[in-house]
Amino acid sequence: MNEIRIGLLGLGTVGAGVVKILDTHGAEMQERTDCRLTLAAIADADLTREREGIDLARLHLVPDARQVLDDPSIQIVIELIGGLEPARTFILRALAAGKHVVTANKALLAHHGAELFEHARRHRVMLGFEAAVAGGIPLLRAVREGLPANRIASVFGIVNGTCNYILSKMTDEGLDFSVVLKEAQARGYAEADPALDIEGMDSAHKLQILAMLAFRTSLDLKDIYTEGITGVAHEDVVNAAELGYRIKLLAIAKASDGGLEARVHPTMIPAQSPLAAVSGVYNAVFISGDNVGNLMFYGRGAGQLPTASAVWSDALEIARRVAHGIPALPVELPSVAKAPLPLRPMDEIRSAYYLRVMALDRPGVLAQVAGILGRHDISLVSVLQKGRAEGEAVPVVMLTHDARERDMRAALAAIDRLPVVAARTAMIRVEPA
């Protein structure tokens, strides 16, 4: 039986999970690949900190990543240190040395994916990244290998467990954003600095990777419209429930009219939608293909063992191929189609909208607001005034029909300039989901 020697960069949460899975499922994995899997070396900056469930004394720990990257006996490098640098440099160095690489680094792929994939092609090695999106859900492999006979129309869903946990708690328990965020941090669902999650950037990173695979197009991260959940107020969550909706942070990519729209933002979806039932730290993604129809992928989108499971899915596929002399092929790496889809500007996107206008309780105010919307080609589905307080500001809740984003922004600017409007109007897009 051939031996496949693996080097691990980073023994943090996911890295420890990689070790644990090899300990518990190593025999089965070796049987499936018909090769002996050896974790030859593990590089980490902190070699003394205890890792729960792992006996460090039996591992070959090294303080310098170069001891992994420069070891000619190591055939596969697993990068789990995160961040852009030195992770990018380490991966490029490993690929140039003829080593295959597995990474869970979504931010790195979003920023430098094209460079890394081209480097892998040049050196005829494999670069696995299943763990970069949706944790343990085998989503990327499904898109890349399971759906090549389809023209993908849309990819959308919940890809950030932290935000979904916060919005679920706000909906189910009536808690304010700040309270739930502190709870999420205490339970380890949110980082001490949660900005990457709650501002939507983590979801944008994942959407960039998903869109690249699904639509075979290049997509710059800065071109993805990104809006986080910090502006979602408790009253908006309550209003959504009363109207038969739930609020979720969705990553959305749709192909239409010869172009591609890519956006991340809080979204109201019908309460009866399968996505509305996805609670806590779970992820769910819908994919629509012209031949398969609609598919839903659901599961834990993060966590030590789910993510480590995805890492091993790539590592085992590579190990099997290396052990049996199956070469890496350029077509197995993401590539851009001959006619990639141009990105549609956010201003041209059409959506329905939820509006919460803080307006003085006076006769004729609603007519003023509705008149502005009408002049911008925006029609109303329903209007709900929340309470009465003559002469004081009260919330007026509106749902619109589909409208163009540019028209809605212009209308909101005009509405907020009205003397009878006391605060900036809250706006959340509505999708049928």
N, C-alpha and C positions, 0 to 999 in steps of 0.2 A: 504494500500500500504506500503510495507516494505521500510525502510529508509536505504540507503547505505551512510556511512560517509567516506569522502575522505580527506586525508591530502596531502598538496602540499609542497615540499621542493624546494624552489627557485622561486622568483617572478621577474625573469629577463624577457627577451623578450618573450620567449616561455611560461613561467609561466603566464605572463600577458595575453597571447593569450588564455590559458586554462580558465582563469577567464572570459574573454570576450565571449568566445563561450558558456560557461554555462549561462551567462547573456542573450545572444541573442537566443540560441537554447535549453535552459534548458527544456522547456515544451515538445518540440518534443522528446528530448532524453529520458525524463522520460516516455513518452508514449511508446516509442519503447522498453524500458527495463522493463516497468511495475514496476518501483520502484522510490522512491523519492531520488534524488541525492543532497547531502549536502556537501559543501566544508567546512569541520569542522574547519580546522586550516591551516594556511600558515606560514611556517618558512622561514625567510630570514635575512641575516646579516644587511640589510639596510631597515628599516621599515619607513623611513621618506621621501625618494626620491619619487617624484610624478611619477606615471605611467599613460601615456596618455590613456584616455578613461575609467579609473577605479577610483571609489570612495573608497579610502582606508579605510575610516571611517566605512564603513559597513562590512568590512572583519575582521575575527578573525586572527590577525597577532600576531606571537610569535617570539621571537629572537633566540630561541634555537631549533634545530631540534629534540632534545630529547623530547620536548613537543608534538611533533607529533608521534614520534616512540614509546613512552611509554604510549600513550593514548589508553586504551583498547577498546574504542568505535570506533576508526578509523579502518576501514576494508581494505582500499586501500590506498597505499602511491604512489604518483607520484613524482619521483626524476628528477629534472631539474636543478640541481646545476652544473653539468658538472665536467670534470676532473676525475682523478682516486681516489684520496682521498680528502675529507672524504666520497665521494659518495659510494665507495665500502663498507666501514664500515657501512654506514647508510643502504644500501640495505640489507646487510647480517643481520643486527640487525632487520630490519623490517620483513624479511622472517622468521627468527628464532622466532619472536613473533607471527607467524601465519598470518601476513598481506600479502596481495597480492601487487605486485609492478608493476608499469609501469615506463619505463625509455626511454629517447631519447639519452642516453649516448653511442654513438658508440665506442668511444675510450675505455671506461670501458669494454664493451662487447668484443671488440677485444683482450684486454689484459687479462681479468678475466672472460670471458663468461662461460667457462667450470665450474669454481668454483661456480658461481652464479646459473647456471642451476641445478647443483647437489644439492646445498643448497635448492633450491625451491622444487626439487623432495623429498628431505629428510623431509621437513616440509609440504608437500602436499599443496602447494600454487602455484599460477600462477605468471609468470613473463612475462609481455608484453613489446615488444621493437619495434613495428612497426615504430615508429618515428625515429629510429636510422639510417635508410637508406632511401634516396630519398624523404625526407620531407613528403608531403601529398599524394604521390603516394602509393596506397595500394599494394606495391610490395612484402613485406615479407609474408603477409597473403596469397597472390596468390601462392607463392612458397610453403609455408608450408601446406596450406589447399586446394588450387585449383589444384595442380599438383602432388599429391602423387601417381597417377596411371601412372606416366611418369618416364622414365629414362632420366635425364637431360644431354644433350650433351655439352651445352655451356651457359654461362651467361656473357654478356659483354655490356658495354655502358658507358655513361657519368653520373657520380655520384657526381661530384663536380661543383656547379654552379659558384663559383669564377673563377676557371680556364677556364670554358667554356665561361664566359663573356669576360675574357681577350683575349682568342684566337679568339673569334667572332669579337671583336673590331679590333684586329690586322689584321684580314682577310678583314673585310668589309670596314674599314676606313684607312687601311695602316699605322697604328700607331705602334710605338715601344713598347716593353713589359713594360719598365719602366714608360712610359707615361700612358698606360692603367691601370697599377697597381695603380698609384696614383689616377686616376679617380675612380677606383673600391673602394678604401679606402674612398674617399670623399663621395661616394654614399652609403656607408655601406655594400657593397658587399664583401669587404675584410677587415680582421682585421688589427689593427695597426701593429701587428706582423703576417704577412700572411704566414709564413713558413709552417705551417701544411697543408695549402691548396696548395700552389704553388710548394712545394717539393713532393707532391703526397701522403703524409701520410694519409690525410683525406680519400682519395679514397681507400687506402690500408685497412684502418679500415673497410670501408663499404664492400669491396670485401671479406674480411675475414668472415664477417657475412653472406653475400650472398652465398659464397662457402660452408660454414658450413651447411646451410640449403639445398642448391640445391644438394650437392653431399654427404651429411651425412658423412663428414670426418672432422677430426681435422686438423687444419691448424694454424701453428705458424706465428704470424705477421712478424717475422724476416725472414721467408722463402719466403715471397711474394716479388718478384723483384719490386722495387719501384723507379721510375724516374719522377721527376717533369717537369715543363714547363719552368724553368728559362733559359735553354739552347736553347730554340726555338727563332731563330733570325728572324727579319723582312724579310730578303731575303729568308729564308726557306718557310715562309708563301706565299710570292710572287711566288716562284718557284713551290710550291705545286699547287697553283691556275692555273698556266700556264700548268701544266701537267695534270690537270683535277682532282685534289684532294683538300681536306681540312684537316687541322691538328686539331685533338681533343685529349684531355687527356682521354684515355680509361682505364677502369678496365676490365680485361679479365680473365675468368676462363674457361678452356676447358678440357673435359675428352677425352683422346685418348690413344690408345695402352696400356690400363690398368693403366694409370697414370693420374695425374691432373697437368695442368700448371696454375699458378696464377701469374699475372703480371699487373703492372700499369705503363704506360709510354705514352709520346706523340706518336700519331699514325696518319699516313696519310691514309685517307679513300676516296673512290671515291666520287666525288662531287654529283653524282646522288643518293648516299645512303641516306636513311631516316635519319640516324644519322648525316649526314653532314648538314642537314637542321635545326638541333636543335641548337638554338642560345641563346645568353644571359645567364641568370641564370637558364635556364631550364635543367632538367635531362631527360635522356631516356635510357632504358635498354632493350636489346633483350634477350629472353630466348628461347632456342631450346629444345623441348622435343620429344621423339620418337613417341608419340601418338598425341600430339596437334600440332606438327610442330613448326613454328616460331611465337613468341608473342612479341609485343612491348609495353612497358609501358612508358608513357610520361607525364610530368607535372612539376610543381614547386618543385624543390628539396630542398628548404629551405624557410625560411621566418616565421614570427610569426604565422600567422593563418594556413598555410598549415601544419606546424609541429604540432601545437596544435590540429589540426583536427586528425592527426594520433595518438596523445596521447589519445584523447577521443575515438578513435575507439577501442583501447585496454581496456581503463577504462570502457567503456559501456559494452563490452563483459563480462568482469569480474563481473561488477555490476549485470548484468542480471543473471549470473550463481549463484552468491552469494545469490541474492534475492530469487531465486527459488530452492535453495538447490542442485545445480548441482556440484558435487565434481571436484576438479582438478585431472587430470589424468597424470601420468608420460609421456605417449606417446605424449602429447601435447607440450612438451618441446623438443628442439633440442637434437638429440642424434647421436652418431657415429654408422655407419653400422657395421655389423659383419666383413666385409672385406673392410675397408676404403681404398680409393685410395691413393697410394703413390704419393708424390709430385715429378714432373719431374724437374730436375735442369734447370736453365735458359740456361746454355750452350748447352742443347740438343734441345731447342725450335727451330722450323723452321719458317722463315718469309721471305717476300720480304723486300728490304731495299731501302731507298733513301739516297744517299751520295752527299755531297757538298765538293769537294776537291779544296783547294786553291793552284793551281799549277802554276809554272812559264810558261809563254807563249813561249814555245820553241818546236821545232820539236822533236817528239819521246816521249814526256812526257806522253801522253795518252796511248801509247803502254806500257810504264813502269807500269802505274797504272793498266791497263787491264791485263797485264801479272801476276801481283801479285794476283789479284782477281781470275784469271784462275787457278793459282797453288793451290788456296785454294777451288777449286770446286765451284766457284761463277761465274755465267754467267750474262751478261748484257741484259736488255730489251731495254734501250735507253740511249743515251749520248747527253748532251746539253752543249756547251761551251757558257758562258755568257760574251760576249764582247771580244775584242782583245786589248792587251797592251804588245807588244813584249818586252820580257825580264822582265816583271813584273808579279806579281801573279794575276790570274784571276780565278773565280769560274768555275769549271767543275762539272756539275750536272749529276748524274747517277741514274738509276733505275735498280735494279737487280731482277732476278728470285728468287724463294725461296731458302734459304740457311740456314745452321745451324749457330746458334748464335756463337758458339765457333770458327768456321771457319771465320766468319765475323770479330770478334774481333782480331783474329790473323792477318788477312789481313790488317785491319786498322792500327794495330801497325806497320806493315811493310811499308805501304804506307806513314805513317807520319814520318818515318825515312828517306825517300827519300830526297836528297838534293834539289830537284826541288819542294818540297811541303813546303809552307811557313807557314802553320798554321794547327792546329789539324782539322782533317776531321769531319764535322758534319754528324751525322747519325740519321735517323728516321725510325722506322719500318713501314711497309706498310701492311695493312690488307684489305681483300676484303669487310668486313662489309656488 
